[in-house]
Amino acid sequence: MVNSWGSPGASFTDSDIQVSAGLTLVAGSLTMVDATHYTATVTADDGFTGTGTVSLAAGSYTDAALNLGLAGSDT
């Protein structure tokens, strides 16, 4: 999944990413592509069925100007 939620800056870490029940964020998989894009690997748990969601809470990171980040999600 590739998505952007503003320009997260150095404060953005994998602990800022929430995944729904049945999904797991692969530790250490968060990689910066450019100033506004990151990638991370999310896997479904064995036996999972349904739709998973990956999200960021509002204010969970700051951008380079120290503005609080926006919320966002993807399914």
Residue frames relative to the residue before (quaternion, step in Angstrom):
aa qw qx qy qz dx dy dz
M 1.0000 0.0000 0.0000 0.0000 0.00 0.00 0.00
V 0.0472 -0.7621 0.6449 0.0332 3.56 -0.96 0.83
N 0.1562 0.7753 -0.5981 0.1297 3.54 -0.81 1.00
S 0.2032 -0.7721 0.5830 0.1510 3.58 -1.17 0.33
W 0.0750 -0.7654 0.6388 0.0213 3.52 -1.13 0.79
G 0.7710 -0.2213 0.1302 0.5828 3.60 0.59 1.07
S 0.5737 -0.5502 0.4576 0.3984 3.55 -1.19 -0.55
P 0.2642 -0.8514 0.4274 0.1503 3.58 0.17 1.27
G 0.2786 -0.7781 0.5265 0.1995 3.61 0.98 -0.62
A 0.7855 -0.3836 0.2420 0.4210 3.53 -1.37 -0.10
S 0.6198 0.5750 -0.3604 0.3941 3.62 1.10 -0.44
F 0.5722 0.6066 -0.3778 0.4024 3.61 1.22 -0.26
T 0.0755 0.7934 -0.5973 0.0899 3.58 -0.68 1.12
D 0.6814 -0.4815 0.3398 0.4341 3.57 -1.24 0.18
S 0.5880 0.5733 -0.3834 0.4225 3.63 1.13 -0.37
D 0.5884 0.5661 -0.3624 0.4494 3.62 1.27 -0.22
I 0.6517 0.5220 -0.2996 0.4616 3.59 1.23 -0.39
Q 0.1239 -0.7743 0.6170 0.0664 3.57 -0.89 0.96
V 0.1248 -0.7698 0.6217 0.0731 3.56 -1.06 0.79
S 0.5280 -0.6424 0.4546 0.3192 3.55 -1.12 0.67
A 0.6976 -0.4475 0.3532 0.4339 3.53 -1.33 0.30
G 0.7548 0.3522 -0.2801 0.4773 3.54 -0.96 0.88
L 0.7041 0.3808 -0.2520 0.5438 3.58 1.29 -0.09
T 0.1459 -0.7682 0.6172 0.0874 3.55 -1.24 0.51
L 0.3254 -0.7020 0.5999 0.2036 3.54 -0.98 0.91
V 0.3880 -0.7232 0.5201 0.2365 3.59 -0.69 1.07
A 0.4586 -0.7095 0.4705 0.2547 3.56 -0.62 1.19
G 0.8332 0.2066 -0.1711 0.4835 3.55 -0.96 0.91
S 0.5402 0.6581 -0.3932 0.3470 3.60 1.24 0.07
L 0.5139 0.6434 -0.4286 0.3719 3.62 1.22 -0.22
T 0.0315 0.8033 -0.5877 0.0911 3.54 -0.69 1.18
M 0.3744 -0.7157 0.5433 0.2289 3.57 -0.92 0.90
V 0.2718 -0.7519 0.5839 0.1407 3.58 -0.85 1.05
D 0.7332 -0.1876 0.1439 0.6376 3.56 0.98 -0.96
A 0.8004 -0.3460 0.1907 0.4509 3.60 -1.26 -0.05
T 0.8011 0.2648 -0.1410 0.5179 3.62 1.08 -0.56
H 0.7284 0.3873 -0.2363 0.5135 3.62 1.22 0.08
Y 0.0350 -0.7654 0.6425 -0.0099 3.50 -1.04 0.93
T 0.1875 -0.7352 0.6271 0.1763 3.55 -1.27 0.30
A 0.0013 0.7600 -0.6499 -0.0029 3.53 -1.26 0.52
T 0.3664 -0.7201 0.5456 0.2225 3.56 -1.17 0.56
V 0.0549 -0.7670 0.6393 -0.0086 3.53 -0.91 1.06
T 0.1051 -0.7990 0.5904 0.0449 3.58 -0.87 0.95
A 0.4473 -0.6547 0.5371 0.2877 3.53 -1.24 0.56
D 0.4854 -0.6481 0.5046 0.2995 3.55 -1.05 0.81
D 0.6390 -0.5136 0.3963 0.4133 3.59 -1.20 0.50
G 0.8281 0.2187 -0.1843 0.4822 3.55 -0.94 0.94
F 0.4508 0.6956 -0.4585 0.3204 3.61 1.23 0.01
T 0.0199 0.7533 -0.6574 0.0027 3.54 -1.08 0.82
G 0.6060 0.5587 -0.4107 0.3899 3.56 -1.06 0.63
T 0.5878 -0.5531 0.4562 0.3747 3.51 -1.32 -0.35
G 0.2289 -0.7757 0.5757 0.1200 3.54 -0.85 0.98
T 0.1850 -0.7723 0.5994 0.1004 3.54 -1.23 0.53
V 0.1364 -0.7413 0.6535 0.0698 3.52 -1.11 0.85
S 0.0688 0.8338 -0.5401 0.0908 3.59 -0.73 1.01
L 0.2568 -0.7000 0.6415 0.1806 3.48 -1.46 0.27
A 0.3797 -0.7111 0.5432 0.2348 3.57 -0.97 0.85
A 0.5706 -0.5661 0.4618 0.3751 3.57 -1.14 0.59
G 0.8237 0.2199 -0.1791 0.4910 3.56 -0.94 0.91
S 0.4733 0.6996 -0.4327 0.3152 3.60 1.23 0.13
Y 0.7694 0.1272 -0.0978 0.6183 3.59 1.31 -0.12
T 0.2825 -0.7241 0.5902 0.2180 3.56 -1.30 0.16
D 0.4358 -0.6710 0.5238 0.2923 3.56 -1.16 0.54
A 0.7603 -0.3906 0.2597 0.4493 3.58 -1.30 0.01
A 0.6971 0.4342 -0.2634 0.5061 3.61 1.17 -0.53
L 0.5043 -0.6864 0.3723 0.3686 3.59 1.38 0.24
N 0.3707 0.6844 -0.5238 0.3461 3.59 1.13 0.65
L 0.5051 -0.6417 0.4782 0.3232 3.57 -1.02 0.75
G 0.4844 -0.6887 0.4700 0.2647 3.55 -1.01 0.88
L 0.4987 -0.6464 0.5008 0.2875 3.53 -1.29 0.46
A 0.5288 -0.5911 0.4978 0.3510 3.54 -1.30 0.34
G 0.1031 0.7822 -0.6124 0.0505 3.56 -1.22 0.46
S 0.0222 -0.7939 0.6073 0.0198 3.54 -1.24 0.42
D 0.1076 -0.7568 0.6415 0.0642 3.49 -1.36 0.38
T 0.2114 -0.7794 0.5758 0.1280 3.59 -1.06 0.71
